[in-house]
């Protein structure tokens, strides 16, 4: 097969890119090693910046999102007893949208089928060849037979463990990484949320987050040590702990119920530079990971795709190589600012094993300042709703 762009990965970043290229008359093929059912089974974040929703609106894939999503004009921080609401709409004129990443992916897949965008599911053993030459191509195995796709450009949207980044040598690219000494235990339950807006809680026992997917489905998280498993957290123990950490005001509105899904996710900050090599361009988790504090993962992937699609379309329409060469620097400028914000919130809201009483007092002082300072609230609100593209 031959195509303009081969995209590795049918997550939201790969599918967004395919749709944007297709709409501009550029021909993409998407390769995904998993089944469609597996991709749609992955539970991910659900807070969308306007960066992300604007892409869906532009593509005309926003009908279900507009009908089912929740608009949040504020976000709440708790320091044990007090709830500190940040009025994002008043401070920035903008809001965030609560709509699950799984739902975004489903909408993109359904639209790809309707628009005849070629997605090859269960593409195994994907390998990249000659990415720094004039004849880049991909090989993969489907139904036991090796296939080949020749393309002018390759987009690596295949996540942190995918093959795309692995072909960039240590002499060419450099990773930056910070591993956090804890994880998030998440529980999904069909119960109404305890609040109309997300609550990020700093408690002496550790971090907690109250969030939701809808007004009838809630998602709660607590900070746990990396050596713990979900077996250490039966439902009743989890509900007791989340109520303790959220504090009495929020806990009084918590509805308990059986968990639909329970998992522990480790936290890391990761950036790979540069995000391009020859005819290969990385986007999303293939190039960067943020801790979920602040909900930047999917939104950063969407901003990558805005930059990358613009560069690729310019290349195919006018032969503009400069836009392709400038993609990495342009994307990284926004990525590092979002990494800073996620790192800042993680440091502010979590209990670190090495922290002394002094560190705890610094966290409480910072939250106290946040409660009193409009300038501080504006800084947080600007970053939370998303920095400009």
C-alpha positions in Angstrom: 0.0 0.0 0.0 1.0 3.6 -0.5 -0.3 6.7 1.3 0.6 10.2 2.2 0.8 9.7 5.9 0.9 6.5 7.9 -0.3 7.1 11.5 0.8 4.5 14.1 -1.9 4.3 16.9 -5.7 4.7 16.9 -6.0 6.5 20.2 -7.5 10.0 20.2 -4.3 11.7 18.9 -3.9 9.4 16.0 -7.5 9.5 15.1 -7.7 13.3 15.4 -4.7 13.6 13.1 -6.3 11.3 10.6 -9.5 13.3 10.5 -7.8 16.6 10.1 -5.6 15.3 7.3 -8.5 13.6 5.5 -10.5 16.9 5.7 -7.7 18.7 4.0 -7.4 16.2 1.2 -4.3 14.4 2.6 -4.6 10.6 2.6 -3.8 8.9 5.9 -3.7 5.2 6.9 -3.9 4.4 10.7 -2.3 1.2 12.1 -3.5 0.0 15.5 -2.1 -3.2 17.2 -5.1 -3.7 19.4 -8.7 -4.5 18.6 -11.3 -1.7 18.5 -13.0 -3.2 21.5 -9.7 -3.1 23.5 -9.1 0.6 22.6 -12.6 1.5 23.7 -12.2 -0.4 27.0 -9.4 1.8 28.3 -10.5 4.2 31.1 -8.8 7.6 30.8 -9.3 11.2 31.9 -12.3 13.2 31.0 -11.5 17.0 31.4 -11.2 18.7 28.0 -9.7 22.1 27.3 -11.2 24.2 24.5 -8.1 23.2 22.5 -9.5 19.7 22.4 -13.2 20.5 22.0 -12.4 23.0 19.2 -10.8 20.3 17.2 -13.9 18.1 17.5 -16.1 21.1 16.6 -14.0 21.8 13.5 -14.3 18.2 12.4 -18.1 18.1 13.0 -17.6 15.4 15.6 -19.2 17.2 18.5 -22.9 16.4 18.4 -22.8 13.7 21.2 -20.3 15.7 23.2 -22.5 18.8 23.1 -25.5 16.7 24.2 -23.9 14.6 27.0 -20.9 16.6 28.4 -20.8 18.8 31.4 -19.5 22.4 31.4 -17.3 23.3 34.4 -16.8 27.0 35.2 -14.7 26.3 38.3 -12.5 23.9 40.1 -12.2 23.3 43.9 -9.1 22.7 46.1 -9.4 21.4 49.6 -6.9 21.6 52.5 -8.6 19.4 55.1 -11.5 21.5 56.3 -11.8 24.3 53.7 -13.0 24.2 50.1 -11.3 26.8 47.9 -13.2 27.4 44.6 -11.4 28.9 41.7 -13.9 30.7 39.4 -12.2 29.9 36.0 -15.0 31.5 34.0 -14.8 34.8 35.8 -11.0 34.9 35.9 -10.4 33.8 32.3 -13.7 33.9 30.4 -13.2 30.2 29.6 -14.3 26.8 31.0 -13.5 23.1 30.7 -15.7 20.3 29.4 -16.2 17.0 31.2 -16.5 14.3 28.6 -14.6 11.0 28.9 -11.6 10.2 26.7 -13.3 6.9 25.9 -16.3 8.8 24.6 -14.0 11.1 22.5 -12.3 8.0 21.0 -15.6 6.3 20.2 -16.9 9.4 18.4 -13.7 9.6 16.4 -13.9 5.9 15.5 -17.5 6.1 14.5 -16.8 9.2 12.3 -13.8 7.5 10.7 -16.0 4.6 9.6 -18.6 7.0 8.2 -15.9 9.0 6.3 -14.0 5.9 5.0 -10.8 6.7 6.9 -8.7 3.6 6.6 -7.9 2.1 10.1 -6.2 -1.3 10.2 -7.0 -2.9 13.5 -4.8 -5.7 15.0 -1.7 -4.6 13.1 0.9 -6.6 14.9 4.7 -6.3 14.9 4.7 -2.8 13.5 8.2 -1.8 12.5 9.5 1.6 11.0 12.1 1.6 8.3 14.3 4.3 6.7 12.6 7.1 8.6 15.5 9.4 8.0 15.7 8.7 4.3 13.7 9.4 1.1 11.8 6.1 1.2 10.2 5.8 4.7 7.9 2.8 5.1 6.2 0.6 7.7 5.8 -3.1 7.9 3.3 -5.0 10.1 1.7 -8.4 10.3 -2.0 -8.9 9.8 -3.6 -12.4 9.9 -0.2 -13.9 9.8 0.9 -12.1 6.6 3.5 -9.3 6.5 2.2 -6.1 4.9 4.1 -2.9 3.9 2.9 0.7 3.7 5.0 3.3 1.9 4.4 6.9 3.0 5.9 10.3 2.6 5.5 11.0 6.3 5.1 8.9 9.5 3.2 10.0 12.6 4.1 8.1 15.8 0.9 8.4 18.0 1.5 5.0 19.6 1.9 5.9 23.2 4.7 5.6 25.7 5.5 1.9 24.9 5.0 2.1 21.2 7.7 1.4 18.6 8.0 4.9 17.1 10.1 6.6 19.7 12.4 3.5 19.9 13.8 4.1 16.4 15.3 7.4 17.4 18.8 6.8 18.7 20.3 8.1 21.9 22.6 10.3 19.8 19.6 12.0 18.2 17.0 12.2 20.9 17.0 12.7 24.7 14.5 11.8 27.3 13.7 13.8 30.5 11.9 11.9 33.2 10.8 12.2 36.8 9.2 9.1 38.5 6.9 9.9 41.4 7.0 7.6 44.5 3.3 6.9 44.6 0.3 6.1 42.3 -3.4 6.9 42.0 -5.9 4.3 43.0 -9.0 5.1 40.9 -12.6 3.8 41.3 -15.4 4.2 38.8 -18.9 3.8 40.2 -22.4 4.4 39.0 -23.2 6.9 41.7 -24.0 10.7 41.5 -20.9 12.9 42.1 -20.5 14.5 45.5 -20.0 17.9 43.9 -20.8 19.8 40.7 -17.1 20.5 40.1 -13.9 18.6 40.6 -12.3 18.7 44.0 -8.5 18.3 44.5 -7.8 17.5 48.1 -4.6 17.8 50.1 -4.9 15.8 53.3 -2.3 14.7 55.8 -3.0 11.1 54.7 -2.5 11.9 51.1 -4.1 13.3 48.0 -7.6 12.7 46.8 -9.7 13.7 43.8 -13.5 13.7 43.4 -14.4 13.8 39.7 -17.2 12.5 37.4 -18.1 11.3 34.0 -21.7 12.3 34.2 -24.3 13.3 36.8 -24.8 9.5 37.4 -21.3 8.2 37.1 -18.4 9.2 39.4 -14.6 8.8 39.3 -12.7 9.0 42.6 -8.9 8.7 43.2 -6.6 8.5 46.2 -2.9 8.6 46.4 -1.4 5.2 47.4 2.1 3.7 47.8 3.5 1.9 44.7 3.8 -1.4 46.6 0.0 -1.6 47.2 -2.5 -3.4 44.9 -6.2 -3.2 44.4 -6.6 -6.2 46.6 -5.5 -3.9 49.5 -8.5 -1.7 48.8 -11.9 -3.4 49.0 -14.7 -1.0 48.2 -15.7 -0.2 51.8 -12.2 0.7 52.8 -11.8 2.9 49.7 -15.0 4.8 50.4 -14.0 5.4 54.1 -10.6 6.7 52.9 -11.9 9.0 50.2 -14.4 10.6 52.6 -11.7 11.2 55.2 -9.4 12.9 52.7 -12.0 15.0 51.0 -13.0 16.5 54.3 -16.4 16.7 56.0 -18.0 19.2 53.7 -17.6 17.1 50.6 -17.8 13.7 52.3 -21.3 14.5 53.5 -22.4 14.4 49.8 -20.6 11.2 48.8 -22.8 8.4 47.6 -21.3 4.9 48.0 -21.7 2.1 45.6 -20.0 -1.0 44.0 -16.9 -0.2 41.9 -17.3 -0.8 38.1 -13.6 -0.5 37.6 -10.7 -0.2 40.0 -7.0 0.3 39.0 -3.7 1.8 40.2 -1.8 4.1 37.9 1.8 5.1 38.6 2.7 8.8 38.0 5.6 10.1 35.9 6.6 13.3 34.1 8.3 12.5 30.8 9.4 14.6 27.7 11.4 13.4 24.7 13.3 15.9 22.6 13.1 16.4 19.7 9.7 15.2 18.6 10.8 14.6 15.0 13.5 12.6 13.2 13.7 12.7 9.5 10.2 11.9 8.2 9.0 10.6 11.6 7.0 12.9 13.9 5.9 12.0 17.5 2.7 13.2 19.1 0.9 12.5 22.4 2.1 10.0 24.9 4.8 8.8 22.5 6.6 12.1 23.2 5.5 13.1 26.6 3.7 12.0 29.8 2.3 14.2 32.5 0.9 13.2 35.9 -2.9 13.3 35.8 -2.9 16.2 38.3 -4.4 19.0 36.2 -5.8 16.8 33.4 -3.3 17.7 30.7 -2.5 14.3 29.0 -5.2 14.2 26.3 -5.2 18.0 25.9 -1.5 18.1 25.3 -2.0 15.4 22.7 -4.6 17.5 21.0 -2.4 20.6 20.8 0.4 18.4 19.3 -2.1 17.3 16.6 -3.1 20.9 15.9 0.5 21.8 15.3 1.4 18.6 13.4 -1.7 18.6 11.1 -1.0 22.3 10.2 2.6 21.4 9.3 1.8 18.3 7.4 -1.0 20.0 5.4 1.3 22.9 4.5 3.9 20.4 3.3 1.4 18.5 1.1 -0.3 21.7 -0.2 2.8 23.8 -0.9 5.9 21.7 -0.2 6.6 23.7 3.0 9.4 21.9 4.7 10.0 24.7 7.3 6.7 24.0 9.0 7.7 20.3 9.4 11.1 21.3 10.8 9.5 23.7 13.2 6.9 21.3 14.6 9.0 20.0 17.5 10.1 23.3 18.9 6.6 24.8 18.6 5.0 21.8 20.4 7.6 21.6 23.1 7.2 25.2 24.1 3.6 24.4 25.2 4.4 21.0 26.5 7.0 22.2 29.0 4.6 24.8 30.4 2.0 22.1 30.9 4.6 19.8 32.4 5.4 22.6 34.8 1.8 23.1 35.8 1.2 19.3 36.4 4.5 19.0 38.3 3.5 22.1 40.4 0.0 20.7 41.3 1.5 17.3 42.1 4.0 18.8 44.4 1.4 21.0 46.0 -1.3 18.4 46.6 0.5 15.1 47.4 2.3 13.7 50.4 5.9 12.7 49.5 7.7 10.1 51.6 10.7 12.4 52.1 8.7 15.4 53.1 9.2 16.8 56.6 6.8 18.8 58.7 8.3 22.0 57.1 7.2 20.8 53.6 3.7 20.2 54.9 3.5 23.7 56.3 4.7 25.0 52.9 1.8 23.2 51.1 -0.7 24.6 53.5 0.7 28.1 53.2 0.5 27.9 49.4 -3.1 26.8 49.6 -3.8 29.6 52.0 -2.3 32.1 49.6 -4.3 30.6 46.8 -7.5 31.2 48.8 -6.7 34.9 49.3 -4.9 36.0 46.2 -6.8 36.7 42.9 -3.5 36.9 41.1 -2.6 33.3 42.3 -6.1 32.1 41.4 -5.8 33.7 37.9 -2.4 31.9 37.3 -4.0 28.6 38.3 -7.2 29.2 36.2 -5.2 30.2 33.1 -3.2 27.0 33.2 -6.1 24.7 34.1 -8.4 25.9 31.2 -5.4 25.5 28.9 -2.7 27.8 27.6 -3.2 29.4 24.1 -2.2 27.4 21.1 
